[in-house]
Amino acid sequence: MRERFYSKTLASDTGCVVWTGAKDARGYGHFSVLGSARLSHRVAWEIENGPIPDGKLVLHSCDNTSCVSVEHLRLGSHLENMADASSRKRWEANAKRGEAHPLATLTDAIVLEMRRLYGSGFFYIGDIAARFNVSRPQTRKILARQAWGHI
């Protein structure tokens, strides 16, 4: 397995060992182990260091998702991974909220109108959901400020 794994890598001048096999949309490599696709950086860790303890992630120090160099990998928790990503500006919690989010189908104005109608006491949740083509559960969350709570 080791030989097959490393045949899909290429050393770079940055010190990264770049995965040249299959990758997902975020650039993470995938390697088949016993018919199951596994993340290549996790496989690299296991080849060189043994099993990954339960609850641990394999973190990149180089910010290169396709890197499998064990010199650039370390074990850590999910919380450490998020803190690391945030400190390096790779990920910002709730950076794009509300209508600024690329998947948003509502606008801030529509959400405010939904809340105004509900607050008037003349509209039921189902009426508001139908009027704005939003599911009832999502409408409930919007009205309770569990969704779109920033406005």
Buried (B, 14 or more C-beta within 10 A) or exposed (E): EEEEBEEBBEEBEEEBBBBBBEBEEEEBBBBEEEEEEBBBBBBBBBBEEEEBEEEBBBBBEBEBBBBBBBEBBBBBEEEBBBEBBEEEEEEEEEEEBBBEEEEBEBEBEBBEBBBEBBEEEEBEBEEBBEBBEBEEEBBBBBBEEEBBEEE
